[in-house]
Amino acid sequence: MVLLRALLLASSVLVTSSCSDVLWSQRVAPPAAMPAFSHAFFPVSLDHSTGASQQTLRRSPAAARAPRCAQLWMQTSGWTRPGQLGPTNAALARMKKKLQLGGLRQLPRVYPAEEILNRAINSALYVNEDISVRNSRQRGRKWAAEQINELSKGLTKPTGEILDGYNKVLRRLQPFEKVVADLTIKARELSGYGSLAETLAAVKELRKNSLAICKAAAQAGKNADTRKQAEKEVEVCIASVEELWERDGWCLDVLLDMGKELRGVPMLSPDLDTVVLVGSPNVGKSSIVRWISTGEPEVNNYAFTTRGMTLGHMFTDDHEELLCQVMDTPGLLPRRDADRNEMEKLTVASMELLEGVVVFVQDLSEAAGGKSSTLAQAAVRAELRARFPDHLWLDVVSKADLPLHPHPHALVPDAALRVSSRTGEGMEELEAWVRGALLENAKRREARDLQRRMRRVD
């Protein structure tokens, strides 16, 4: 009874101490924009030693062990509501989505066929014999079966992970990334490398045949009449597998090259609004992107293009957060979709699949070349304006420092903005319009989300 009373007294003291800590943490005024918490519940501690007016946050050791996405959430987002003891699952999911590199860059790594084969054979040959089995023939049978099973595992496990990884990533691609992947694969097909579907099917068949050879050999090794025959089954199995992989292992080498191209395509963030610059070839879109993008532009080549794709970013006024991404698209010519090449299809896909703002660029100085004459540019504009009437749209006339076409007034749209990347004319007005268009785009998105929620309630 004495011991029981002592335990009850100790537990009551602990409960009283914990409650006091909670009440103290609720009494002390928290810093601005940060709700009060007991440091016992969250890996960020409050320093009360300097008084409420000079309280500062310091990271506790638990915060250093928090997941990377949770640490970034604590640094950038803060708490979402009073009483919340940490980031919600939805907040962590959003942060994880922002940290990811893009769907195509998550494709599984593919090793050369020769490397996978050599690893599997070496792993099989290093299997130790079970000396606890005294009978020589039984010990040889078991050893042969274990070697062959290890060989089978070394061949089928990496190929299975490759197949599962590709199927998973391709199934979850963003719509725009899916178009880019399809165009990249189509370009390889036209070059004679075969399609991705055929290559994955060949890898699947290689895995299936390897498994069948090893399974039959393992069974033969278990049923061998002598130890020497069991060892012979291992040698025959390795020779058969080597012959198979020398003949059909090309599919892994092709998939290796294809994965490098797919992972190297320029990436667009799904969480940022996109400003898409559209127009005919050589009208000055890239120069405008470089001018209005405060971040350093990223210039990359798609596998199906002969020119670069410029992707820059605009920041907020305090230069601390990304505002949007600015994309220069390949030039369009006035023709049907069926006659357009992969570069033009990429431009159309960017307008169809990216919820962005369109800046249509025209060059009325007759300096863009024969394919981008003023009439051709006007025809492209008319087609796109009719095709995408709901997009926020701004007409820009570039190269304002050069003389205009002799009769430009019939070709210049109403309220068009004249800019020059050489002199900077009109660039501030263009940036201001983009910022206003992004706010309008956000309002439209909120209105659509509200309508969806109301339909669900109804």
Buried (B, 14 or more C-beta within 10 A) or exposed (E): EEEEEEEEEEEEEEEEEEEEBBEEBEEEEBBEEBBBBBBEEBBBBBEEEEEEEEBEBEBBEEBEEBEEBBBBBBEEEEBEEEEEEBBEEEBBEBBBEBEBEBBBBBBBEBBEBEEBBBBBBEBBEEBEEEEEBEEEBBBBBBBBBBBBBBBBBBBBEBBBEBBEBBEEBBEEBBEBBBBBBBBBBBBBEEEEBBEBEEBBEBBBEBBEBBBEBBBBBBEBBBEBEEBEBBBBBBEBBBEBBBEBBEEBBBBBBBBBEBBEBBBBBBBBBBEBBBBBBBBBBBBBBBBBBBBBBBBEBBBEEBBBBEBBBBBBBBBEEEEEEBBBBBBBBBBBBBBEEEEBBBBBBBBBBBBEBBEBBBBBBBBBBBBBBEEBBBEBBBBBBEBBBEEBEEBBBBBBBBBBBEEBBEEBEEBBBEEBBBBBBBEEBBBEBBBEBBBEBBEEBEEEEEEEEEEEEEEEEE
